């Protein structure tokens, strides 16, 4: 007669999520960063937009505004506004890399399945 060892019972832990009062969601167009001298990974998130003029001159004609020009000291071009930066260990960076890859793969599969 063959006897088998009893299967070990798996341990379980519950992780509770709490939303900080400072939590906010951001639109992100990209990121810039690198590795700090102490070996932490730094990622700074930014959003891009057109420059907002410092002022705009209008002419009033027949009770309607007609734009003349933006002020000369206004910036021309694209503004890259950095909203926040994060620092993480290499282990956290790898976990995020893995999660992002898995999420992208699942999205790609759902798009193929929808066709």
C-alpha positions as CSV (number, residue, x, y, z in Angstrom):
1,X,0.0,0.0,0.0
2,X,1.3,3.4,-1.0
3,X,1.0,6.3,1.4
4,X,1.3,9.9,0.3
5,X,2.4,12.8,2.5
6,X,-0.5,15.2,3.3
7,X,-0.5,18.2,1.1
8,X,0.7,21.4,2.8
9,X,-2.0,24.0,3.2
10,X,-1.4,27.2,1.3
11,X,-1.1,30.3,3.3
12,X,-3.3,33.3,2.5
13,X,-2.9,37.0,3.1
14,X,-5.3,39.8,2.4
15,X,-3.9,43.2,1.2
16,X,-6.2,46.1,1.8
17,X,-6.0,49.1,-0.5
18,X,-6.4,52.6,0.9
19,X,-6.8,55.7,-1.3
20,X,-4.7,58.6,0.1
21,X,-6.4,62.0,0.5
22,X,-3.7,63.3,-1.8
23,X,-4.4,60.8,-4.6
24,X,-5.0,62.3,-8.0
25,X,-5.1,61.1,-11.6
26,X,-3.1,62.6,-14.3
27,X,-3.0,62.6,-18.1
28,X,0.5,61.6,-19.2
29,X,2.0,62.0,-22.7
30,X,5.4,60.6,-21.7
31,X,8.2,60.3,-19.2
32,X,11.8,61.3,-18.7
33,X,14.2,60.0,-16.2
34,X,17.1,57.7,-15.4
35,X,19.1,56.1,-12.7
36,X,20.1,58.2,-9.7
37,X,23.7,58.0,-8.2
38,X,22.3,55.8,-5.5
39,X,20.8,53.3,-7.9
40,X,17.2,54.3,-7.8
41,X,15.2,54.5,-10.9
42,X,13.6,58.0,-11.5
43,X,10.7,58.5,-13.8
44,X,9.2,62.0,-14.3
45,X,5.8,62.1,-16.0
46,X,4.8,65.0,-18.3
47,X,1.9,66.2,-20.4
48,X,2.4,68.2,-23.6
49,X,0.3,71.1,-24.8
50,X,0.6,74.3,-26.9
51,X,1.9,77.4,-25.1
52,X,-0.8,79.6,-23.6
53,X,-0.3,83.3,-24.5
54,X,0.5,85.6,-21.6
55,X,-2.1,88.0,-23.0
56,X,-4.1,88.6,-26.2
57,X,-5.1,91.9,-27.7
58,X,-8.6,92.2,-29.2
59,X,-10.3,94.9,-31.2
60,X,-14.0,95.7,-30.5
61,X,-15.9,96.0,-33.8
62,X,-19.7,96.1,-33.9
63,X,-19.9,94.8,-30.3
64,X,-17.8,91.8,-31.2
65,X,-14.2,90.9,-30.3
66,X,-11.8,90.4,-33.1
67,X,-8.4,89.0,-32.2
68,X,-5.4,91.2,-33.2
69,X,-2.5,89.3,-31.7
70,X,-1.0,87.4,-28.8
71,X,1.5,89.4,-26.7
72,X,5.0,89.4,-28.0
73,X,6.5,88.0,-24.8
74,X,4.4,84.8,-25.1
75,X,6.1,81.6,-25.8
76,X,5.7,79.8,-29.2
77,X,5.9,76.1,-29.4
78,X,5.0,73.1,-27.3
79,X,5.1,73.1,-23.5
80,X,6.2,69.9,-21.8
81,X,4.8,70.3,-18.3
82,X,6.2,67.8,-15.7
83,X,3.5,66.8,-13.3
84,X,5.2,64.4,-10.9
85,X,8.2,62.2,-10.5
86,X,8.7,58.8,-8.9
87,X,11.7,57.0,-7.5
88,X,11.8,53.2,-7.3
89,X,14.2,50.3,-6.6
90,X,15.3,48.0,-9.5
91,X,12.9,45.4,-8.1
92,X,9.9,47.7,-8.3
93,X,11.0,48.9,-11.8
94,X,11.1,45.3,-12.9
95,X,7.6,44.6,-11.4
96,X,6.1,47.6,-13.1
97,X,7.8,46.5,-16.4
98,X,6.3,43.0,-16.1
99,X,2.9,44.4,-15.2
100,X,2.9,46.9,-18.1
101,X,4.0,44.1,-20.5
102,X,1.3,41.8,-19.4
103,X,-1.3,44.6,-19.6
104,X,-0.2,45.5,-23.1
105,X,-0.3,41.9,-24.2
106,X,-3.9,41.5,-22.8
107,X,-5.0,44.7,-24.5
108,X,-3.5,43.6,-27.9
109,X,-5.2,40.2,-27.6
110,X,-8.6,41.8,-26.8
111,X,-8.2,44.0,-29.9
112,X,-7.5,41.0,-32.1
113,X,-10.4,39.1,-30.6
114,X,-12.8,42.0,-31.2
115,X,-12.1,41.9,-35.0
